[in-house]
Amino acid sequence: MSEREKVVLDSEDVRRMLVRIAHEIVERNGGDAVAIVGIHPRGVILAQRLRSKVAELVGEPVPLGEIDISFYRDDLTLRGPEHQPTVRDTRIEFPVDRYTTVLVDDVLYTGRTVRAAIEALFDYGRPRRVQLAVVCDRGHRELPIRPDFVGKNLPTSRRERVNVRLAELDGIDEVTIAELAEVGS
């Protein structure tokens, strides 16, 4: 970890936050059928964790899906040919029209990823409702998107980056804020 990076949530904080969000999902939906869908890559891991906690709370299986937004992004033409997206599987093996679908992602920033995920989800049907759960909301919205469940609000500058690290990918659960290095420094 660089000197410019600050840990804002450690592994125990992340665990507690996911337990709290699972309880909030169950309370807010009061017995309605809920499905959990993670946005690749880290949202899928978070969705898996949330799904097991929600299923434990409601005492029944909760459908789980994963969604890839690569071809739904609105910035593909801006990125140039050297920055082509990594395409991952989308798996939604339940009838979305029967469920309130909770989309899960790690960081909410401009709202463009969530917009793309909603568009991709609607290719599979029309959910009863769509809710959004994120680990961190860092502000700077460019679209009118608001999360329903937030682990932590992290007001940041555009010169900072929020890093969500998960044990399955990174060997550790933590959230950090890093100051982006200046170009040429």
C-alpha positions in Angstrom: 0.0 0.0 0.0 1.3 3.4 -0.9 1.7 6.2 1.6 -1.1 8.1 -0.2 -3.6 5.3 0.4 -5.8 5.3 3.5 -7.8 2.3 4.8 -11.4 3.4 5.6 -12.9 0.0 6.1 -11.0 -3.1 7.3 -12.2 -6.7 6.9 -14.4 -6.7 10.1 -16.0 -3.4 8.9 -16.8 -4.9 5.6 -18.3 -8.0 7.2 -20.5 -5.9 9.5 -21.5 -3.6 6.7 -22.7 -6.6 4.6 -24.7 -8.0 7.5 -26.3 -4.6 8.0 -27.2 -4.3 4.3 -28.7 -7.8 4.3 -30.9 -6.9 7.2 -31.9 -3.6 5.5 -32.8 -5.5 2.3 -35.1 -7.9 4.3 -36.7 -5.1 6.3 -37.3 -2.9 3.3 -38.9 -5.7 1.2 -41.1 -7.1 4.0 -41.6 -10.6 2.7 -41.6 -9.8 -1.0 -39.6 -12.1 -3.3 -36.1 -10.8 -3.7 -33.3 -11.7 -6.1 -29.7 -10.5 -5.8 -27.7 -9.6 -9.0 -24.1 -8.6 -8.9 -22.4 -6.4 -11.5 -19.1 -7.8 -12.6 -16.5 -8.1 -11.3 -16.6 -7.2 -7.6 -20.4 -6.8 -7.4 -20.7 -10.5 -8.2 -18.6 -11.4 -5.1 -20.5 -9.0 -2.9 -23.8 -10.3 -4.3 -22.8 -13.9 -3.4 -22.1 -12.8 0.2 -25.3 -10.8 0.5 -27.4 -13.5 -1.0 -26.2 -16.0 1.6 -26.9 -13.6 4.4 -30.4 -12.6 3.1 -31.3 -16.3 2.5 -30.3 -17.1 6.1 -32.5 -14.2 7.4 -35.6 -15.2 5.3 -35.1 -18.9 5.7 -35.4 -19.8 2.1 -33.3 -19.8 -1.1 -32.7 -16.4 -2.8 -32.0 -16.3 -6.5 -28.6 -15.0 -7.5 -27.5 -13.6 -10.8 -24.5 -11.9 -12.3 -24.5 -9.3 -15.0 -21.9 -8.0 -17.4 -22.3 -4.5 -18.7 -19.5 -4.4 -21.2 -21.7 -3.8 -24.2 -24.1 -1.5 -22.4 -21.5 1.1 -21.5 -22.0 4.5 -23.0 -18.2 5.2 -23.2 -17.0 2.4 -25.5 -16.4 4.8 -28.4 -14.6 7.2 -26.1 -12.1 4.6 -24.8 -10.4 3.8 -28.0 -9.4 0.5 -29.5 -6.6 -0.1 -26.9 -9.1 -0.1 -24.1 -11.6 -2.8 -25.1 -13.8 -4.2 -22.3 -13.2 -7.6 -20.8 -16.5 -9.5 -21.5 -17.7 -11.8 -18.7 -20.7 -14.1 -18.4 -24.2 -12.8 -17.6 -26.2 -15.4 -15.7 -29.8 -14.7 -14.8 -31.5 -18.1 -14.4 -34.7 -17.0 -12.8 -37.8 -15.1 -14.1 -36.9 -11.5 -13.2 -40.6 -10.4 -13.4 -41.3 -12.4 -10.2 -38.8 -10.6 -8.1 -37.6 -7.3 -6.6 -34.1 -7.3 -8.0 -31.3 -5.9 -5.9 -28.4 -4.8 -8.1 -25.0 -5.0 -6.2 -21.8 -3.1 -6.9 -18.8 -2.0 -5.1 -18.6 1.8 -5.7 -21.2 4.2 -6.9 -19.6 7.1 -8.7 -21.1 8.8 -11.8 -24.1 6.3 -12.0 -23.2 5.2 -15.5 -22.3 1.6 -14.5 -25.7 1.3 -12.8 -27.5 2.7 -15.8 -25.8 0.1 -18.0 -26.7 -2.7 -15.5 -30.3 -1.7 -15.4 -30.4 -1.7 -19.2 -28.8 -5.1 -19.3 -31.2 -6.5 -16.6 -34.2 -5.3 -18.6 -33.1 -7.5 -21.5 -34.1 -10.4 -19.3 -37.5 -9.1 -18.4 -39.1 -6.4 -16.2 -38.4 -6.9 -12.5 -41.2 -5.9 -10.0 -38.7 -3.3 -8.7 -35.0 -2.6 -9.0 -33.0 -1.6 -5.9 -29.4 -0.8 -5.6 -26.9 -1.8 -2.9 -23.3 -0.5 -2.9 -20.4 -0.8 -0.6 -19.4 2.9 -1.1 -21.1 5.9 -2.5 -18.5 8.5 -3.4 -20.7 11.1 -4.9 -20.1 13.0 -8.2 -23.2 11.7 -9.9 -23.7 12.4 -13.6 -27.1 10.6 -13.8 -30.0 10.7 -11.4 -29.2 7.4 -9.7 -29.5 6.9 -5.9 -28.6 3.8 -4.0 -31.2 2.1 -1.7 -28.6 0.5 0.5 -25.2 2.0 1.2 -22.3 0.5 3.2 -20.5 3.8 3.6 -20.8 7.3 2.1 -17.3 8.5 1.2 -17.2 12.1 0.0 -14.2 12.2 -2.3 -12.6 14.5 -4.8 -12.2 13.6 -8.4 -8.5 13.3 -7.7 -9.1 10.4 -5.4 -9.9 6.7 -6.1 -11.9 4.4 -3.9 -10.5 0.8 -3.9 -12.7 -2.0 -2.7 -10.6 -5.1 -2.2 -12.1 -8.5 -1.7 -10.4 -11.6 -0.4 -11.6 -13.7 -3.3 -9.8 -11.5 -5.8 -7.3 -9.5 -3.7 -6.5 -11.7 -0.7 -8.0 -9.1 1.7 -11.3 -7.4 2.5 -10.8 -3.6 2.8 -11.8 -0.3 1.4 -9.2 2.4 0.8 -9.0 5.9 -0.6 -6.0 6.7 -2.7 -4.9 10.0 -4.1 -4.4 9.7 -7.9 -0.8 10.5 -9.0 -0.4 13.6 -11.2 0.4 12.9 -14.8 4.1 13.2 -15.3 5.0 12.9 -11.6 
